[in-house]
């Protein structure tokens, strides 16, 4: 448990479903907000927090399987400007890259970077690539991208360093009226 100022702390994220972590930590006394990242969990409190060491240890007993969640289908056009470069870097054909990406079922592992930016776990290991050496100053909203062992859809136009392989064509990933399209526990499939 590492303090983040006088009303927050963080700890290493346990290997459990993010929705289960979120539900458990929100029930702790005095917790105002919880942010789950890829490797850490940050907890923000109403007052200076006490010692949550025992509660943090209990999180390791939570189930790995996602809680509830929805099955979400996103329609994609695979025409990203990095698609050919991804194929070359992975020693696959463009068609094989697309087939591997479409074949997987992804799980929302964390949400961050910008509202509605869901980091989707489940990328086929054959598609694993480090982030681009030079990020782009502008990635369009709806761009489908991969980096590391994850895939994501940019909800807004923004800078970005992931490899662009396509674009989601069936609506925005975030709207002020409805919030984020994806949430913890969701299982995501991409279809052409």
C-alpha positions as CSV (number, residue, x, y, z in Angstrom):
1,X,0.0,0.0,0.0
2,X,1.6,3.2,-1.2
3,X,0.2,6.6,-0.1
4,X,-0.8,9.1,-2.9
5,X,-1.2,12.3,-0.8
6,X,-3.3,12.4,2.3
7,X,-6.5,10.9,1.0
8,X,-5.5,8.3,-1.5
9,X,-3.3,5.2,-1.9
10,X,-2.5,2.6,-4.5
11,X,-1.5,-1.1,-4.5
12,X,-0.6,-3.7,-7.0
13,X,-3.6,-5.0,-8.9
14,X,-4.4,-8.6,-8.0
15,X,-5.1,-11.2,-10.6
16,X,-8.9,-11.1,-10.4
17,X,-11.8,-9.8,-12.6
18,X,-11.7,-6.0,-12.6
19,X,-15.5,-5.8,-11.8
20,X,-15.0,-8.0,-8.7
21,X,-12.1,-5.7,-7.6
22,X,-14.2,-2.6,-8.1
23,X,-17.2,-4.0,-6.2
24,X,-15.0,-5.1,-3.3
25,X,-13.0,-1.9,-2.9
26,X,-16.0,0.3,-3.2
27,X,-17.4,-1.4,-0.1
28,X,-14.4,-0.5,2.0
29,X,-15.2,2.3,4.6
30,X,-14.6,5.9,3.4
31,X,-13.9,5.0,-0.2
32,X,-15.0,7.7,-2.6
33,X,-13.6,6.4,-5.9
34,X,-11.6,3.5,-7.3
35,X,-9.4,3.6,-10.5
36,X,-8.2,0.2,-11.9
37,X,-5.3,0.4,-14.2
38,X,-3.3,-2.4,-15.9
39,X,-0.9,-2.9,-13.0
40,X,-2.3,-0.9,-10.1
41,X,-5.4,0.1,-8.2
42,X,-5.8,3.6,-6.9
43,X,-8.2,4.3,-4.1
44,X,-9.5,7.8,-3.2
45,X,-11.0,8.4,0.2
46,X,-13.2,10.9,2.0
47,X,-10.7,11.3,4.8
48,X,-7.1,10.1,5.4
49,X,-7.3,6.3,4.9
50,X,-6.5,3.8,7.6
51,X,-4.6,0.6,7.1
52,X,-6.2,-1.5,4.4
53,X,-3.5,-4.2,4.3
54,X,-5.9,-7.0,5.3
55,X,-8.5,-6.0,2.7
56,X,-5.9,-5.8,0.0
57,X,-4.7,-9.3,0.8
58,X,-8.3,-10.6,0.6
59,X,-8.6,-9.4,-3.0
60,X,-6.2,-12.2,-4.0
61,X,-9.1,-14.6,-3.2
62,X,-11.5,-13.1,-5.6
63,X,-12.6,-15.0,-8.7
64,X,-10.8,-14.4,-12.0
65,X,-14.0,-14.9,-14.1
66,X,-15.8,-11.6,-15.0
67,X,-18.8,-10.7,-13.1
68,X,-22.0,-10.2,-15.1
69,X,-21.0,-8.2,-18.1
70,X,-22.5,-8.0,-21.5
71,X,-21.6,-9.5,-24.9
72,X,-20.8,-6.6,-27.1
73,X,-20.3,-6.8,-30.9
74,X,-18.5,-4.0,-32.7
75,X,-18.6,-3.7,-36.5
76,X,-15.1,-3.0,-37.9
77,X,-13.6,-2.1,-41.3
78,X,-10.0,-3.3,-41.3
79,X,-8.3,-0.5,-43.2
80,X,-6.0,1.0,-40.6
81,X,-2.9,2.8,-41.8
82,X,-0.6,0.4,-39.9
83,X,-2.3,-2.8,-41.0
84,X,0.4,-3.7,-43.6
85,X,3.2,-2.8,-41.2
86,X,1.6,-5.0,-38.5
87,X,1.5,-7.9,-40.9
88,X,5.2,-7.4,-41.8
89,X,6.3,-7.0,-38.2
90,X,4.4,-10.2,-37.1
91,X,5.4,-12.2,-40.2
92,X,1.8,-12.7,-41.1
93,X,-0.3,-11.7,-44.1
94,X,-2.8,-8.9,-43.8
95,X,-5.6,-11.5,-44.0
96,X,-4.1,-13.5,-41.2
97,X,-3.8,-10.5,-39.0
98,X,-7.5,-9.7,-39.6
99,X,-8.5,-13.3,-39.0
100,X,-6.6,-13.6,-35.7
101,X,-8.0,-10.3,-34.5
102,X,-11.6,-11.2,-35.4
103,X,-11.3,-14.7,-33.9
104,X,-10.7,-13.6,-30.3
105,X,-13.1,-12.6,-27.6
106,X,-11.8,-9.7,-25.6
107,X,-12.5,-8.7,-22.0
108,X,-12.5,-5.1,-20.7
109,X,-9.4,-5.2,-18.4
110,X,-9.1,-1.6,-17.5
111,X,-10.5,1.8,-18.5
112,X,-8.4,5.0,-18.8
113,X,-6.3,7.3,-20.9
114,X,-9.5,9.1,-21.8
115,X,-13.2,8.6,-21.0
116,X,-14.4,5.4,-22.7
117,X,-11.0,4.1,-23.6
118,X,-11.3,0.4,-22.7
119,X,-8.1,-1.7,-22.7
120,X,-9.2,-5.0,-24.1
121,X,-7.4,-8.2,-23.0
122,X,-7.3,-11.3,-25.1
123,X,-5.2,-10.3,-28.1
124,X,-3.7,-13.3,-29.8
125,X,0.0,-13.5,-28.8
126,X,1.0,-13.7,-32.5
127,X,-0.2,-10.0,-32.8
128,X,1.8,-8.7,-29.8
129,X,3.8,-5.6,-30.8
130,X,5.3,-2.8,-28.7
131,X,3.8,0.6,-29.0
132,X,5.0,2.7,-32.0
133,X,8.3,4.4,-31.4
134,X,6.8,7.8,-32.4
135,X,3.2,8.4,-31.3
136,X,0.9,10.2,-33.8
137,X,-0.2,13.7,-32.9
138,X,-3.8,12.7,-33.9
139,X,-5.6,9.4,-34.1
140,X,-9.2,9.7,-35.2
141,X,-12.1,8.7,-33.0
142,X,-13.2,5.1,-33.6
143,X,-9.7,3.9,-34.7
144,X,-9.1,0.3,-33.8
145,X,-5.6,-0.3,-32.5
146,X,-3.3,-2.8,-31.0
147,X,-0.3,-2.5,-28.6
148,X,1.4,-5.0,-26.3
149,X,-1.1,-7.7,-25.6
150,X,-4.2,-5.5,-25.9
151,X,-6.5,-3.9,-28.4
152,X,-8.6,-0.8,-28.0
153,X,-10.9,1.7,-29.8
154,X,-10.1,5.4,-29.5
155,X,-13.3,7.1,-28.3
156,X,-12.1,10.6,-29.2
157,X,-9.6,12.0,-31.6
158,X,-6.3,12.3,-29.7
159,X,-2.6,11.7,-29.8
160,X,-1.8,8.0,-29.7
161,X,1.0,5.5,-30.0
162,X,-0.8,2.3,-30.8
163,X,-0.8,0.5,-34.2
164,X,-4.0,1.4,-36.2
165,X,-5.5,-1.7,-37.9
166,X,-9.1,-0.5,-38.6
167,X,-12.0,1.5,-37.4
168,X,-15.3,0.8,-35.6
169,X,-18.2,1.9,-37.9
170,X,-21.3,1.3,-35.8
171,X,-21.4,4.3,-33.5
172,X,-19.2,6.2,-31.0
173,X,-17.5,4.6,-28.1
174,X,-18.5,7.4,-25.7
175,X,-21.3,10.0,-25.7
176,X,-22.1,12.5,-23.0
177,X,-25.7,11.3,-22.8
178,X,-24.9,7.5,-22.4
179,X,-21.3,7.5,-21.2
180,X,-18.9,4.8,-22.2
181,X,-20.0,2.0,-24.6
182,X,-17.8,-0.6,-22.9
183,X,-17.5,-1.3,-19.1
184,X,-15.8,-3.7,-16.8
185,X,-17.0,-7.3,-17.3
186,X,-18.0,-6.8,-20.9
187,X,-16.9,-9.4,-23.5
188,X,-16.2,-7.8,-26.8
189,X,-16.1,-9.3,-30.3
190,X,-15.2,-7.6,-33.5
191,X,-17.0,-8.4,-36.8
192,X,-16.5,-7.3,-40.3
